[in-house]
């Protein structure tokens, strides 16, 4: 008599699709919706007024889906901030690649991309310049790490292209960090005056700092 073979129970298909989308794809879409909603609400109302409920309402999702992606509001803020700093960095890198290979043109191209991005995206400007500050020690650390990354980026690019040499100063890292900080402060002042000055004026005012640093290095050589 033949022995019957017991079949294993059918396993669920983890790649099962719903309305043409996989579970992972839908989760990713909800994640992106929440990031966009977070930027809109935080950039429009401020972080203090951005509740989980208001962010979910903006995204058109329930709070259940918020906690699927983020532990709390602060976790969302961190991800929105990282996303927008990458966006800004990509805009600046594109401008650097297209610029002429001299110090003034290189600095002007990066500053133009920086200030254009803020002017064209006021929600991004408010997030990057104001709402990220003073939230918590964790977010403050994230902010300072991002500023350090921008300083390292500028230093690496200028040195690799032979555009500026400030090797004679006691601490080059401090100089580049100071330049980034100064530009951010100019941007804050500009935003607080409701972008009254034209972009070109703000760019040239900021460019003065980079030219001064470059001239100092040249005269000290």
C-alpha positions as a Markdown table, in Angstrom:
| # | Residue | x | y | z |
|---|---|---|---|---|
| 1 | Unk | 0.0 | 0.0 | 0.0 |
| 2 | Unk | 1.6 | 3.3 | -1.0 |
| 3 | Unk | 2.6 | 5.6 | 1.7 |
| 4 | Unk | 0.7 | 8.9 | 1.6 |
| 5 | Unk | 2.9 | 12.0 | 1.5 |
| 6 | Unk | 1.8 | 14.8 | 3.9 |
| 7 | Unk | 2.0 | 18.1 | 2.2 |
| 8 | Unk | 3.4 | 21.1 | 4.1 |
| 9 | Unk | 0.8 | 23.9 | 4.6 |
| 10 | Unk | 1.0 | 26.5 | 1.9 |
| 11 | Unk | 3.2 | 29.4 | 3.0 |
| 12 | Unk | 1.9 | 32.9 | 2.4 |
| 13 | Unk | 3.4 | 34.7 | -0.5 |
| 14 | Unk | 5.4 | 37.6 | 1.1 |
| 15 | Unk | 5.6 | 39.3 | -2.2 |
| 16 | Unk | 1.8 | 39.3 | -2.5 |
| 17 | Unk | 0.7 | 42.5 | -4.2 |
| 18 | Unk | -2.3 | 44.7 | -3.4 |
| 19 | Unk | -3.8 | 46.8 | -6.2 |
| 20 | Unk | -0.5 | 46.5 | -8.1 |
| 21 | Unk | 1.8 | 47.4 | -5.2 |
| 22 | Unk | 3.8 | 45.2 | -2.8 |
| 23 | Unk | 3.6 | 45.7 | 0.9 |
| 24 | Unk | 7.1 | 47.2 | 1.0 |
| 25 | Unk | 6.3 | 49.6 | -1.8 |
| 26 | Unk | 3.2 | 50.8 | 0.0 |
| 27 | Unk | 5.2 | 51.3 | 3.2 |
| 28 | Unk | 7.8 | 53.3 | 1.3 |
| 29 | Unk | 5.1 | 55.4 | -0.3 |
| 30 | Unk | 3.6 | 56.2 | 3.1 |
| 31 | Unk | 7.0 | 57.0 | 4.5 |
| 32 | Unk | 7.6 | 59.5 | 1.7 |
| 33 | Unk | 4.1 | 61.0 | 2.2 |
| 34 | Unk | 4.8 | 61.5 | 5.9 |
| 35 | Unk | 8.2 | 63.1 | 5.1 |
| 36 | Unk | 6.5 | 65.5 | 2.6 |
| 37 | Unk | 3.8 | 66.3 | 5.1 |
| 38 | Unk | 6.3 | 66.8 | 7.9 |
| 39 | Unk | 8.2 | 69.3 | 5.8 |
| 40 | Unk | 5.0 | 71.1 | 4.9 |
| 41 | Unk | 3.6 | 71.3 | 8.5 |
| 42 | Unk | 6.9 | 72.1 | 10.2 |
| 43 | Unk | 7.9 | 74.6 | 7.5 |
| 44 | Unk | 4.5 | 76.2 | 7.6 |
| 45 | Unk | 3.6 | 76.2 | 11.2 |
| 46 | Unk | 6.8 | 75.4 | 13.1 |
| 47 | Unk | 7.9 | 72.3 | 14.9 |
| 48 | Unk | 6.3 | 73.2 | 18.2 |
| 49 | Unk | 2.9 | 73.3 | 16.5 |
| 50 | Unk | 3.4 | 70.2 | 14.4 |
| 51 | Unk | 1.5 | 67.4 | 16.1 |
| 52 | Unk | 1.4 | 63.8 | 14.9 |
| 53 | Unk | -2.3 | 64.4 | 14.1 |
| 54 | Unk | -1.7 | 67.5 | 12.0 |
| 55 | Unk | 1.1 | 65.7 | 10.1 |
| 56 | Unk | -1.1 | 62.7 | 9.4 |
| 57 | Unk | -3.9 | 64.9 | 8.3 |
| 58 | Unk | -1.6 | 66.6 | 5.9 |
| 59 | Unk | -0.4 | 63.2 | 4.6 |
| 60 | Unk | -3.9 | 61.8 | 4.4 |
| 61 | Unk | -2.9 | 58.9 | 6.6 |
| 62 | Unk | -4.0 | 57.6 | 10.0 |
| 63 | Unk | -1.7 | 57.8 | 13.1 |
| 64 | Unk | -1.2 | 54.0 | 12.9 |
| 65 | Unk | 0.8 | 54.6 | 9.7 |
| 66 | Unk | 2.9 | 57.3 | 11.3 |
| 67 | Unk | 4.1 | 55.0 | 14.0 |
| 68 | Unk | 4.8 | 52.4 | 11.4 |
| 69 | Unk | 7.7 | 54.6 | 10.2 |
| 70 | Unk | 8.6 | 56.9 | 13.1 |
| 71 | Unk | 8.9 | 56.4 | 16.9 |
| 72 | Unk | 7.7 | 60.0 | 17.5 |
| 73 | Unk | 7.7 | 63.6 | 16.2 |
| 74 | Unk | 11.4 | 64.1 | 16.8 |
| 75 | Unk | 12.3 | 61.0 | 14.8 |
| 76 | Unk | 10.3 | 62.4 | 11.9 |
| 77 | Unk | 12.0 | 65.8 | 12.3 |
| 78 | Unk | 15.4 | 64.1 | 12.1 |
| 79 | Unk | 14.5 | 62.3 | 8.9 |
| 80 | Unk | 13.0 | 65.4 | 7.3 |
| 81 | Unk | 16.1 | 67.4 | 8.2 |
| 82 | Unk | 18.5 | 64.7 | 6.8 |
| 83 | Unk | 16.4 | 64.5 | 3.6 |
| 84 | Unk | 16.5 | 68.2 | 3.0 |
| 85 | Unk | 20.2 | 68.6 | 3.8 |
| 86 | Unk | 20.9 | 66.0 | 1.2 |
| 87 | Unk | 18.6 | 67.9 | -1.2 |
| 88 | Unk | 20.6 | 71.1 | -0.6 |
| 89 | Unk | 23.9 | 69.4 | -0.8 |
| 90 | Unk | 23.0 | 67.8 | -4.2 |
| 91 | Unk | 21.9 | 71.2 | -5.5 |
| 92 | Unk | 25.3 | 72.7 | -4.5 |
| 93 | Unk | 27.3 | 69.8 | -5.9 |
| 94 | Unk | 25.5 | 70.2 | -9.2 |
| 95 | Unk | 26.4 | 73.9 | -9.2 |
| 96 | Unk | 30.0 | 73.2 | -8.3 |
| 97 | Unk | 30.3 | 70.7 | -11.2 |
| 98 | Unk | 29.1 | 73.3 | -13.7 |
| 99 | Unk | 31.2 | 76.2 | -12.4 |
| 100 | Unk | 34.4 | 77.6 | -13.7 |
| 101 | Unk | 37.6 | 76.3 | -12.1 |
| 102 | Unk | 38.6 | 79.4 | -10.1 |
| 103 | Unk | 38.0 | 80.2 | -6.5 |
| 104 | Unk | 35.6 | 83.1 | -6.9 |
| 105 | Unk | 33.5 | 81.3 | -9.5 |
| 106 | Unk | 33.4 | 78.1 | -7.5 |
| 107 | Unk | 32.3 | 79.8 | -4.3 |
| 108 | Unk | 29.8 | 82.0 | -6.1 |
| 109 | Unk | 28.2 | 78.9 | -7.8 |
| 110 | Unk | 27.8 | 77.1 | -4.4 |
| 111 | Unk | 26.4 | 80.2 | -2.7 |
| 112 | Unk | 24.0 | 80.8 | -5.6 |
| 113 | Unk | 22.7 | 77.3 | -5.3 |
| 114 | Unk | 22.4 | 77.6 | -1.5 |
| 115 | Unk | 20.5 | 80.8 | -1.5 |
| 116 | Unk | 18.3 | 80.0 | -4.5 |
| 117 | Unk | 17.3 | 76.8 | -2.8 |
| 118 | Unk | 16.2 | 78.6 | 0.3 |
| 119 | Unk | 14.4 | 81.4 | -1.6 |
| 120 | Unk | 12.5 | 78.9 | -3.8 |
| 121 | Unk | 11.6 | 76.6 | -0.9 |
| 122 | Unk | 10.6 | 78.6 | 2.1 |
| 123 | Unk | 9.5 | 75.5 | 4.0 |
| 124 | Unk | 13.0 | 74.1 | 3.6 |
| 125 | Unk | 14.5 | 77.4 | 4.7 |
| 126 | Unk | 12.5 | 77.6 | 7.9 |
| 127 | Unk | 13.3 | 74.0 | 8.7 |
| 128 | Unk | 17.1 | 74.3 | 8.0 |
| 129 | Unk | 17.6 | 77.7 | 9.5 |
| 130 | Unk | 15.3 | 77.8 | 12.5 |
| 131 | Unk | 13.1 | 74.9 | 13.4 |
| 132 | Unk | 16.0 | 72.4 | 13.8 |
| 133 | Unk | 17.5 | 74.5 | 16.6 |
| 134 | Unk | 17.0 | 73.8 | 20.3 |
| 135 | Unk | 14.7 | 70.8 | 20.0 |
| 136 | Unk | 16.9 | 68.3 | 22.0 |
| 137 | Unk | 20.5 | 67.3 | 22.5 |
| 138 | Unk | 20.0 | 64.6 | 19.9 |
| 139 | Unk | 18.7 | 67.0 | 17.2 |
| 140 | Unk | 21.4 | 69.6 | 18.1 |
| 141 | Unk | 24.1 | 66.9 | 17.5 |
| 142 | Unk | 22.5 | 66.1 | 14.1 |
| 143 | Unk | 22.5 | 69.8 | 13.2 |
| 144 | Unk | 26.2 | 70.2 | 14.1 |
| 145 | Unk | 27.1 | 67.0 | 12.3 |
| 146 | Unk | 25.4 | 68.3 | 9.1 |
| 147 | Unk | 27.3 | 71.6 | 9.4 |
| 148 | Unk | 30.6 | 69.8 | 9.8 |
| 149 | Unk | 29.8 | 67.7 | 6.7 |
| 150 | Unk | 29.2 | 70.9 | 4.7 |
| 151 | Unk | 32.5 | 72.4 | 5.9 |
| 152 | Unk | 34.4 | 69.2 | 5.0 |
| 153 | Unk | 32.7 | 69.1 | 1.6 |
| 154 | Unk | 33.8 | 72.6 | 0.8 |
| 155 | Unk | 37.3 | 72.1 | 2.1 |
| 156 | Unk | 37.7 | 68.8 | 0.2 |
| 157 | Unk | 36.5 | 70.2 | -3.1 |
| 158 | Unk | 38.5 | 73.4 | -3.0 |
| 159 | Unk | 41.7 | 71.6 | -2.1 |
| 160 | Unk | 41.2 | 68.8 | -4.6 |
| 161 | Unk | 40.7 | 71.4 | -7.3 |
| 162 | Unk | 43.6 | 73.5 | -6.2 |
| 163 | Unk | 41.3 | 76.5 | -5.8 |
| 164 | Unk | 42.4 | 77.7 | -2.4 |
| 165 | Unk | 45.3 | 77.0 | 0.0 |
| 166 | Unk | 44.9 | 78.2 | 3.6 |
| 167 | Unk | 47.4 | 75.6 | 4.9 |
| 168 | Unk | 49.2 | 78.5 | 6.6 |
| 169 | Unk | 46.4 | 79.1 | 9.1 |
| 170 | Unk | 46.6 | 77.4 | 12.5 |
| 171 | Unk | 43.4 | 75.3 | 12.1 |
| 172 | Unk | 41.9 | 75.0 | 8.6 |
| 173 | Unk | 38.9 | 73.0 | 9.9 |
| 174 | Unk | 37.9 | 75.9 | 12.1 |
| 175 | Unk | 38.2 | 78.3 | 9.2 |
| 176 | Unk | 35.8 | 76.3 | 7.0 |
| 177 | Unk | 33.4 | 75.7 | 9.8 |
| 178 | Unk | 33.4 | 79.4 | 10.5 |
| 179 | Unk | 32.7 | 80.2 | 6.8 |
| 180 | Unk | 29.7 | 77.8 | 6.8 |
| 181 | Unk | 28.4 | 79.3 | 10.1 |
| 182 | Unk | 28.8 | 82.8 | 8.8 |
| 183 | Unk | 26.8 | 82.0 | 5.6 |
| 184 | Unk | 24.1 | 80.4 | 7.7 |
| 185 | Unk | 23.8 | 83.5 | 9.9 |
| 186 | Unk | 23.5 | 85.7 | 6.8 |
| 187 | Unk | 20.8 | 83.4 | 5.5 |
| 188 | Unk | 18.9 | 83.7 | 8.8 |
| 189 | Unk | 19.1 | 87.4 | 8.8 |
| 190 | Unk | 17.9 | 87.4 | 5.2 |
| 191 | Unk | 14.9 | 85.1 | 6.0 |
| 192 | Unk | 14.0 | 87.3 | 9.0 |
| 193 | Unk | 13.8 | 90.3 | 6.8 |
| 194 | Unk | 11.4 | 88.4 | 4.5 |
| 195 | Unk | 14.0 | 88.0 | 1.8 |
| 196 | Unk | 14.0 | 91.7 | 1.2 |
| 197 | Unk | 17.4 | 91.7 | -0.4 |
| 198 | Unk | 17.7 | 90.2 | -3.9 |
| 199 | Unk | 19.5 | 86.8 | -4.1 |
| 200 | Unk | 22.4 | 88.3 | -6.0 |
| 201 | Unk | 23.1 | 90.8 | -3.2 |
| 202 | Unk | 23.1 | 88.1 | -0.5 |
| 203 | Unk | 25.4 | 85.9 | -2.7 |
| 204 | Unk | 27.9 | 88.7 | -3.2 |
| 205 | Unk | 27.9 | 89.6 | 0.5 |
| 206 | Unk | 28.6 | 86.0 | 1.4 |
| 207 | Unk | 31.2 | 85.7 | -1.3 |
| 208 | Unk | 33.2 | 88.5 | 0.3 |
| 209 | Unk | 34.0 | 86.1 | 3.2 |
| 210 | Unk | 35.4 | 83.4 | 0.9 |
| 211 | Unk | 37.4 | 85.9 | -1.1 |
| 212 | Unk | 38.8 | 87.5 | 2.0 |
| 213 | Unk | 39.9 | 84.0 | 3.3 |
| 214 | Unk | 41.5 | 83.2 | -0.1 |
| 215 | Unk | 43.3 | 86.6 | -0.3 |
| 216 | Unk | 44.6 | 86.1 | 3.3 |
| 217 | Unk | 46.0 | 82.7 | 2.3 |
| 218 | Unk | 47.6 | 84.1 | -0.8 |
| 219 | Unk | 49.2 | 87.1 | 1.0 |
| 220 | Unk | 50.5 | 84.8 | 3.8 |
| 221 | Unk | 52.1 | 82.4 | 1.4 |
